[in-house]
């Protein structure tokens, strides 16, 4: 009987550890995503570059099909002087992780200063490197500004 109780306790401890570890990875992945958008708002190209893997790919999917972007050009654009803040607000963030692969999906609204520019969905894939989670693929859609981003009270 004692062996059964010990086995049950051990199993529940391992299960709890696995759940906490998975939650910890989700928190780390979310932090990378938040750093990307914090860097965009701040115009901090160094911060934005730090979240991407060296071989990262960027694509936009729209009415004209699939258009490949250039991460280095994007990073330079983030750091360029501008009159308005690039504010990409995200919500309904979903994160799935299997080993060293994370897949994310989120709604977004992109503001140029206070003006809503466009909405869409971001899909990002991240790889767990020795330095931490890095975005290696980012794809988004772009719709006319018909979305209604959640407010602080919703």
C-alpha positions in Angstrom: 0.0 0.0 0.0 2.8 2.4 0.8 4.4 1.7 -2.5 1.1 2.6 -4.3 0.9 5.9 -2.4 4.5 6.7 -3.1 3.9 5.9 -6.8 0.8 8.1 -6.9 2.6 11.0 -5.2 5.6 10.7 -7.5 3.3 10.6 -10.6 1.5 13.7 -9.5 4.8 15.5 -8.7 6.1 14.7 -12.2 2.8 15.8 -13.8 2.8 19.1 -11.8 6.5 19.7 -12.9 5.6 19.1 -16.5 2.7 21.6 -16.4 4.8 24.2 -14.6 7.6 23.7 -17.2 5.2 24.1 -20.1 3.7 27.3 -18.5 7.2 28.6 -18.0 8.0 28.1 -21.7 4.8 29.8 -22.7 5.7 32.8 -20.5 9.2 32.9 -22.1 7.7 32.8 -25.6 5.2 35.5 -24.8 8.0 37.7 -23.4 9.8 37.4 -26.8 6.6 38.5 -28.6 6.1 41.4 -26.2 9.7 42.5 -26.7 9.2 42.6 -30.4 6.2 45.0 -30.1 7.8 47.0 -27.2 10.9 47.5 -29.5 8.7 48.6 -32.4 6.9 51.2 -30.1 10.2 52.5 -28.8 11.8 52.6 -32.3 14.6 50.3 -30.8 16.0 48.4 -33.7 18.5 46.6 -31.5 15.8 45.2 -29.3 13.7 44.2 -32.3 16.7 42.4 -33.9 17.4 40.5 -30.7 14.2 38.5 -30.9 14.8 37.2 -34.4 16.9 34.2 -35.4 19.6 35.1 -37.9 17.8 33.1 -40.6 14.3 34.5 -39.9 11.8 34.8 -42.7 9.0 37.3 -42.9 5.9 37.1 -45.1 2.7 39.0 -45.6 -0.4 37.2 -47.0 -2.9 39.4 -48.7 -5.2 39.9 -51.7 -2.2 39.9 -54.0 -0.9 36.6 -52.6 2.3 35.9 -50.5 4.9 38.7 -50.3 8.2 37.9 -48.7 9.8 40.6 -46.6 13.3 41.2 -45.4 14.0 41.1 -41.6 17.0 43.4 -41.9 15.1 46.0 -43.8 12.2 45.7 -41.2 14.7 46.2 -38.4 16.2 49.3 -40.0 12.7 50.7 -40.6 11.9 50.2 -36.9 15.0 52.3 -36.0 14.4 55.0 -38.5 13.4 58.5 -37.4 9.6 59.0 -37.6 7.0 61.4 -36.4 4.6 58.7 -35.1 4.8 55.6 -32.9 4.4 52.2 -34.5 2.0 50.6 -32.0 1.0 47.0 -32.8 -1.6 45.9 -30.2 -2.2 42.2 -29.9 -4.9 40.1 -28.3 -6.2 36.5 -28.2 -2.6 35.2 -28.2 -2.4 31.4 -28.5 0.9 29.6 -27.9 1.6 25.9 -28.5 4.9 24.3 -27.7 6.5 21.0 -28.5 10.1 20.7 -27.4 12.1 23.4 -29.1 9.3 24.6 -31.4 6.7 27.1 -30.4 3.9 28.2 -32.7 1.8 31.3 -32.0 -1.3 33.0 -33.4 -2.7 36.4 -32.4 -5.0 39.1 -33.6 -3.5 42.5 -34.0 -4.3 46.1 -34.8 -1.5 48.4 -36.1 -1.6 52.1 -35.1 0.4 54.9 -36.6 0.3 57.2 -33.6 -3.4 57.3 -32.6 -4.6 56.3 -36.1 -5.6 52.7 -36.8 -3.7 51.7 -40.0 -4.7 48.1 -40.4 -5.7 44.8 -38.7 -4.9 41.2 -39.2 -3.4 38.1 -37.7 0.2 37.3 -36.8 1.5 33.8 -36.9 5.0 33.3 -35.5 7.2 30.2 -35.1 9.9 30.3 -32.6 12.9 28.0 -32.0 14.5 27.4 -28.6 18.2 28.3 -29.1 20.9 28.1 -26.5 20.3 31.9 -26.0 16.5 31.4 -25.6 13.5 31.6 -27.8 14.0 33.3 -31.2 11.4 34.0 -33.9 12.4 32.2 -37.1 9.2 32.7 -39.1 6.7 35.4 -39.0 3.6 35.7 -41.2 0.8 38.2 -41.1 -2.3 39.2 -42.9 -3.4 42.8 -43.5 -7.0 43.9 -43.6 -8.5 47.3 -43.8 -9.0 48.9 -40.3 -12.3 47.2 -39.6 -11.3 45.5 -36.4 -12.2 46.6 -32.9 -9.2 46.0 -30.6 -10.2 45.2 -27.1 -10.3 48.1 -24.7 -8.9 48.1 -21.2 -12.4 47.6 -19.8 -13.4 44.7 -22.2 
